[in-house]
Amino acid sequence: MTNFLTSLPKTIHASLAISILLFLGLFFNNEGFEFDVIFWSWLVRYIHVVVAIMWIGLLWYFNFVQIPNMPRIPDEQKPAIGKVIAPAALFYFRWAALATIISGLILAWLNGYLHDAMTLGGGKYTAIGIGMWLGLIMGINVWFVIWPNQKRALGIVEADPDLKAKSAKTAMLFSRTNTLLSLPMLLSMVAAQNLY
């Protein structure tokens, strides 16, 4: 079992297989199930939740773990963070952000509330719409502010020392902005399920 769990791909594939078996056990009955709007809505919602957990989890990792602890890491060990850990985390962070936004928009479209949510059409549509707009702002921050600045700060692209320092601060401030928006965004998304 230890050999199995030491491989991330094997662990993820097994988790996916267990999820499929669980899905079949929970939803498959004598009549089977249809690949209708309800199924696709459920599947997209599942994907949306999974990638959103990765996105917000990494956002909180950066803000609760990495950024506050960087000053305590000895200078000779910082390259391991800047050259290995941070770029890998930023890869999953930015792609999870994009997948969250795309799956959220598809989910709203499948369930017929995309227009009402985006125009804050009242009641639960206002709540989910606020969450969607906050998510879009956060996604724009990830791709068009945080990531370009992190590339300079981490030395992925060439930059002079002053620009590197300025870029690191900008990336941190926009990451903190996304952290600030994350709880209201999540509240709006969850509250929408209980409003009329």
C-alpha positions as CSV (number, residue, x, y, z in Angstrom):
1,M,0.0,0.0,0.0
2,T,2.9,2.4,0.8
3,N,4.3,2.0,-2.8
4,F,0.9,2.8,-4.2
5,L,0.4,5.9,-2.1
6,T,3.9,7.2,-2.9
7,S,2.8,7.7,-6.5
8,L,0.6,10.8,-6.9
9,P,-0.8,9.7,-10.3
10,K,-1.7,6.2,-8.9
11,T,-3.4,7.9,-5.9
12,I,-5.4,10.3,-8.1
13,H,-6.4,7.5,-10.5
14,A,-7.6,5.4,-7.6
15,S,-9.5,8.3,-6.1
16,L,-11.2,8.9,-9.5
17,A,-12.0,5.1,-9.8
18,I,-13.5,5.1,-6.3
19,S,-15.5,8.2,-7.2
20,I,-16.9,6.6,-10.3
21,L,-17.8,3.4,-8.4
22,L,-19.5,5.6,-5.7
23,F,-21.3,7.5,-8.4
24,L,-22.6,4.3,-10.0
25,G,-23.6,2.9,-6.6
26,L,-25.5,6.1,-5.6
27,F,-27.2,7.0,-8.9
28,F,-27.5,3.9,-10.9
29,N,-30.8,2.0,-10.3
30,N,-32.8,-0.6,-12.2
31,E,-33.8,2.0,-14.7
32,G,-30.3,3.3,-15.2
33,F,-29.6,7.0,-15.5
34,E,-29.9,9.4,-18.4
35,F,-27.2,11.7,-19.8
36,D,-29.6,14.6,-19.5
37,V,-29.3,18.1,-18.3
38,I,-29.5,17.0,-14.7
39,F,-26.6,14.6,-15.1
40,W,-24.4,17.2,-16.9
41,S,-25.3,19.8,-14.3
42,W,-24.3,17.4,-11.6
43,L,-21.0,16.5,-13.3
44,V,-20.1,20.1,-14.0
45,R,-20.9,21.1,-10.4
46,Y,-18.7,18.3,-9.2
47,I,-15.8,19.5,-11.4
48,H,-16.5,23.1,-10.4
49,V,-16.2,22.2,-6.7
50,V,-13.1,20.1,-7.2
51,V,-11.1,22.7,-9.1
52,A,-12.4,25.5,-6.9
53,I,-11.1,23.7,-3.8
54,M,-7.7,23.5,-5.5
55,W,-7.8,27.2,-6.5
56,I,-8.8,28.6,-3.1
57,G,-6.7,26.0,-1.3
58,L,-3.6,27.2,-3.1
59,L,-4.6,30.8,-2.6
60,W,-4.8,30.2,1.1
61,Y,-1.6,28.2,1.1
62,F,0.2,31.2,-0.4
63,N,-1.3,33.6,2.0
64,F,-1.4,31.6,5.2
65,V,1.8,29.5,4.8
66,Q,4.3,30.5,2.1
67,I,4.2,34.3,2.3
68,P,4.3,34.7,6.1
69,N,7.0,32.1,6.4
70,M,9.4,33.2,3.7
71,P,11.2,35.7,6.0
72,R,12.0,32.8,8.4
73,I,13.6,30.6,5.7
74,P,17.4,30.9,5.5
75,D,18.6,32.6,2.3
76,E,20.4,29.5,1.1
77,Q,17.1,27.5,1.2
78,K,14.9,30.1,-0.6
79,P,15.8,29.0,-4.1
80,A,14.0,25.7,-3.4
81,I,10.8,27.7,-2.8
82,G,11.3,30.1,-5.7
83,K,12.6,27.7,-8.3
84,V,10.6,24.5,-7.5
85,I,7.7,24.8,-5.1
86,A,6.2,28.2,-6.0
87,P,6.3,27.6,-9.8
88,A,4.6,24.2,-9.4
89,A,2.0,25.7,-7.0
90,L,1.4,28.6,-9.4
91,F,0.8,26.2,-12.3
92,Y,-2.0,24.5,-10.5
93,F,-3.2,27.8,-9.0
94,R,-3.7,29.6,-12.3
95,W,-5.2,26.6,-14.2
96,A,-7.6,25.7,-11.3
97,A,-8.7,29.4,-11.4
98,L,-9.5,29.2,-15.1
99,A,-11.2,25.8,-14.8
100,T,-13.3,27.1,-11.9
101,I,-14.5,30.1,-13.9
102,I,-15.3,28.1,-17.0
103,S,-17.1,25.3,-15.1
104,G,-19.0,27.9,-13.1
105,L,-20.2,29.7,-16.2
106,I,-21.1,26.3,-17.9
107,L,-23.0,25.3,-14.7
108,A,-25.0,28.6,-14.6
109,W,-25.8,28.1,-18.3
110,L,-26.9,24.5,-17.9
111,N,-29.2,25.5,-15.0
112,G,-30.6,28.4,-16.9
113,Y,-29.5,31.3,-14.6
114,L,-26.4,32.6,-16.3
115,H,-28.1,35.8,-17.6
116,D,-30.0,36.5,-14.4
117,A,-26.9,35.9,-12.3
118,M,-24.6,38.1,-14.4
119,T,-27.2,40.9,-14.3
120,L,-27.9,40.4,-10.6
121,G,-31.5,39.6,-11.4
122,G,-32.8,39.4,-7.8
123,G,-33.0,37.0,-4.9
124,K,-30.7,34.0,-5.3
125,Y,-29.6,35.3,-8.7
126,T,-28.2,38.4,-7.0
127,A,-26.3,36.2,-4.5
128,I,-24.9,33.8,-7.0
129,G,-24.2,36.7,-9.4
130,I,-22.2,38.5,-6.7
131,G,-20.2,35.3,-6.2
132,M,-19.7,34.9,-9.9
133,W,-18.5,38.5,-10.4
134,L,-16.1,38.2,-7.4
135,G,-14.8,35.0,-8.9
136,L,-14.3,36.6,-12.3
137,I,-12.4,39.5,-10.6
138,M,-10.3,37.0,-8.7
139,G,-9.6,35.0,-11.9
140,I,-8.6,38.2,-13.8
141,N,-6.2,39.0,-10.9
142,V,-4.7,35.6,-11.2
143,W,-4.0,35.6,-14.9
144,F,-3.4,39.3,-15.6
145,V,-1.8,40.6,-12.4
146,I,-0.5,37.9,-10.1
147,W,1.0,35.5,-12.7
148,P,2.8,38.1,-14.8
149,N,4.3,39.6,-11.6
150,Q,5.2,36.2,-10.1
151,K,7.1,35.3,-13.3
152,R,9.3,38.4,-12.8
153,A,9.6,38.0,-9.0
154,L,10.6,34.3,-9.4
155,G,13.0,34.9,-12.2
156,I,11.0,32.9,-14.7
157,V,11.3,35.9,-17.0
158,E,14.2,38.4,-16.9
159,A,13.8,41.5,-14.7
160,D,16.2,43.8,-12.9
161,P,16.3,43.6,-9.1
162,D,14.1,46.6,-8.5
163,L,11.4,45.3,-10.9
164,K,11.6,41.9,-9.3
165,A,11.0,43.4,-5.8
166,K,8.2,45.6,-7.1
167,S,6.6,42.6,-8.9
168,A,6.8,40.5,-5.8
169,K,5.0,43.2,-3.8
170,T,2.3,43.6,-6.5
171,A,1.8,39.9,-6.7
172,M,1.5,39.7,-2.9
173,L,-1.0,42.6,-2.7
174,F,-3.2,41.1,-5.4
175,S,-3.0,37.7,-3.9
176,R,-4.1,39.3,-0.6
177,T,-6.9,41.1,-2.5
178,N,-8.1,37.7,-3.7
179,T,-7.9,36.3,-0.2
180,L,-10.0,39.3,0.9
181,L,-12.6,38.5,-1.8
182,S,-12.6,34.7,-1.2
183,L,-14.8,34.6,1.9
184,P,-17.5,37.0,0.4
185,M,-17.4,35.0,-2.8
186,L,-17.8,31.7,-1.1
187,L,-20.6,33.1,1.1
188,S,-22.5,34.4,-1.9
189,M,-22.2,31.0,-3.7
190,V,-23.4,29.1,-0.7
191,A,-26.1,31.5,0.3
192,A,-27.6,31.4,-3.2
193,Q,-28.7,27.8,-2.6
194,N,-30.9,28.9,0.3
195,L,-32.5,32.0,-1.2
196,Y,-35.6,32.4,-3.4
